[in-house]
């Protein structure tokens, strides 16, 4: 976020969102929040920033959708997608598409770990691009203004949020290390008990 704020421009915000569509681990929410902060600081105009971010979100999703649509069902067997989309999750998402149709795209947009899988499934299963774009735009129109608004409204508290976020990240890292150590210890204990 600090890098986006120090180098912020319309082109950078748009590019970050498109690259996130390729699967680069850039959280969309951080980019949208950064856009709100840049607009509040008058580095960018808020109306143009919001439009650029909205178009960036849709463009990034269309990249993944188009690739999956071009490859068809084989796209779901790609290493990155296959890891996200286990056979059980794939069956569950297909059942949701059969029952709710494009509304699954709207719901999937709001679930960070599931979003790429839902987009790939929509493309690989042959959803019409304009239909996908309409559902995706509906989903983006719900969260994009809210997250952008939060960045805009709380721009002056960004340093406080950053400091608290750093503390939370340290605690989460510590918990992850402890969890991994506990998991490894339990696995060793179970292996030795089985012998």
C-alpha positions in Angstrom: 0.0 0.0 0.0 2.9 2.4 0.8 4.3 1.9 -2.6 0.9 2.6 -4.3 0.5 5.7 -2.2 4.0 7.1 -2.9 3.8 6.3 -6.7 0.1 6.6 -7.1 -1.4 7.4 -10.4 -4.4 6.3 -12.5 -2.3 4.0 -14.6 -0.7 2.3 -11.6 -4.0 1.6 -9.9 -5.4 0.2 -13.1 -2.3 -1.9 -13.9 -2.2 -3.3 -10.3 -5.8 -4.5 -10.6 -5.3 -6.0 -14.1 -2.2 -7.8 -12.8 -4.1 -9.1 -9.9 -6.5 -10.6 -12.4 -3.6 -12.7 -13.8 -3.3 -14.2 -10.3 -0.5 -12.1 -8.9 -1.1 -12.0 -5.2 -2.1 -8.3 -5.0 -5.2 -7.9 -2.8 -7.8 -5.9 -4.8 -9.0 -4.3 -1.6 -5.6 -2.7 -0.8 -5.5 -1.2 -4.3 -9.1 0.2 -4.0 -8.3 1.5 -0.5 -5.2 3.2 -1.8 -7.3 4.8 -4.6 -9.6 6.3 -1.9 -6.6 7.6 0.0 -5.0 9.1 -3.1 -8.3 10.8 -3.9 -8.7 12.2 -0.4 -5.1 13.6 -0.6 -6.0 15.2 -4.0 -3.3 13.3 -5.8 -6.1 12.0 -8.1 -9.6 13.2 -8.7 -12.1 11.0 -6.9 -14.5 10.5 -9.8 -11.8 9.5 -12.2 -10.1 7.3 -9.6 -13.3 5.5 -8.9 -14.0 4.9 -12.6 -10.4 3.7 -13.2 -10.6 1.3 -10.3 -13.9 -0.1 -11.4 -12.7 -0.6 -14.9 -9.4 -2.1 -13.5 -11.4 -4.6 -11.4 -13.5 -5.7 -14.4 -10.5 -5.8 -16.8 -8.6 -8.0 -14.4 -11.5 -10.4 -14.0 -12.0 -10.4 -17.8 -8.4 -11.5 -18.3 -8.9 -14.6 -16.2 -12.3 -15.3 -17.6 -11.1 -15.0 -21.2 -8.2 -17.3 -20.6 -10.4 -19.9 -19.0 -13.0 -19.5 -21.8 -10.4 -20.0 -24.5 -8.9 -23.1 -22.8 -12.3 -24.5 -21.9 -12.5 -27.2 -19.2 -8.7 -27.8 -19.6 -8.2 -24.5 -17.8 -9.5 -26.0 -14.6 -6.7 -28.5 -14.7 -3.9 -25.8 -14.7 -1.7 -26.1 -11.6 -2.8 -22.7 -10.1 -6.5 -23.3 -10.7 -6.4 -27.0 -9.9 -4.9 -26.3 -6.5 -7.6 -23.7 -5.7 -10.3 -25.8 -7.4 -10.3 -29.3 -5.8 -12.8 -31.8 -7.3 -15.1 -31.3 -4.3 -15.0 -27.5 -4.6 -15.4 -27.7 -8.3 -18.6 -29.9 -7.9 -19.9 -27.5 -5.3 -19.4 -24.5 -7.5 -20.9 -26.2 -10.6 -24.0 -27.1 -8.5 -24.2 -23.4 -7.4 -24.0 -22.3 -11.0 -26.7 -24.8 -12.0 -29.0 -23.5 -9.2 -28.2 -19.8 -9.1 -26.6 -19.0 -12.4 -24.7 -15.7 -12.7 -25.5 -14.7 -9.1 -22.6 -17.0 -8.2 -20.2 -14.6 -9.9 -21.5 -11.8 -7.7 -21.1 -13.9 -4.6 -17.7 -15.2 -5.7 -16.4 -11.7 -6.2 -16.8 -11.1 -2.5 -14.8 -14.2 -1.4 -11.1 -13.6 -1.9 -10.0 -17.2 -2.0 -12.9 -18.4 -4.1 -13.1 -15.5 -6.6 -10.5 -16.8 -9.1 -12.0 -20.3 -9.1 -15.5 -18.9 -9.7 -14.3 -16.7 -12.6 -12.3 -19.6 -14.1 -15.4 -21.9 -13.8 -17.6 -19.3 -15.5 -15.2 -19.0 -18.4 -14.4 -22.7 -18.8 -18.0 -23.7 -18.7 -18.8 -21.3 -21.5 -20.7 -18.4 -19.9 -21.3 -15.7 -22.4 -18.7 -12.8 -21.9 -21.4 -10.1 -21.8 -23.4 -12.0 -19.2 -20.3 -12.6 -17.1 -19.3 -8.9 -17.4 -22.8 -7.8 -16.3 -22.8 -10.1 -13.2 -19.2 -9.1 -12.4 -20.0 -5.4 -12.7 -22.9 -5.8 -10.4 -20.7 -7.4 -7.8 -18.0 -4.8 -8.2 -20.6 -2.0 -7.9 -21.4 -3.2 -4.4 -18.0 -3.4 -2.8 -15.9 -1.0 -4.9 -17.6 2.2 -3.7 -17.7 1.0 -0.1 -13.9 0.1 0.1 -13.0 3.2 -1.9 -15.1 5.3 0.5 -13.4 3.8 3.5 -10.0 4.7 2.1 -11.2 8.2 1.4 -12.9 8.8 4.8 -10.1 7.3 6.9 -7.2 8.6 4.9 -6.1 10.7 7.9 -6.0 7.7 10.1 -3.8 5.7 7.7 -0.7 5.8 9.9 -2.6 4.5 12.9 -4.2 1.7 10.7 -0.7 0.8 9.3 0.8 0.6 12.8 -2.0 -1.6 14.1 -1.9 -3.7 10.9 1.8 -4.3 11.4 1.1 -5.6 15.0 -1.7 -7.8 13.7 0.6 -9.2 10.9 3.3 -10.0 13.5 0.8 -11.8 15.7 -0.6 -13.7 12.7 2.9 -14.7 11.6 3.7 -15.9 15.1 0.4 -17.9 15.3 1.2 -19.4 11.9 4.7 -20.5 12.9 3.3 -22.0 16.2 0.5 -23.7 14.3 3.0 -25.2 11.8 5.2 -26.4 14.6 2.2 -27.9 16.5 1.0 -29.6 13.3 4.5 -31.1 12.6 4.8 -32.3 16.2 1.4 -34.0 16.1 2.3 -35.6 12.7 5.6 -37.0 14.1 3.8 -38.2 17.2 1.1 -40.0 15.1 3.8 -41.5 12.8 5.8 -42.8 15.7 2.6 -44.2 17.4 1.6 -46.0 14.2 5.1 -47.7 14.0 
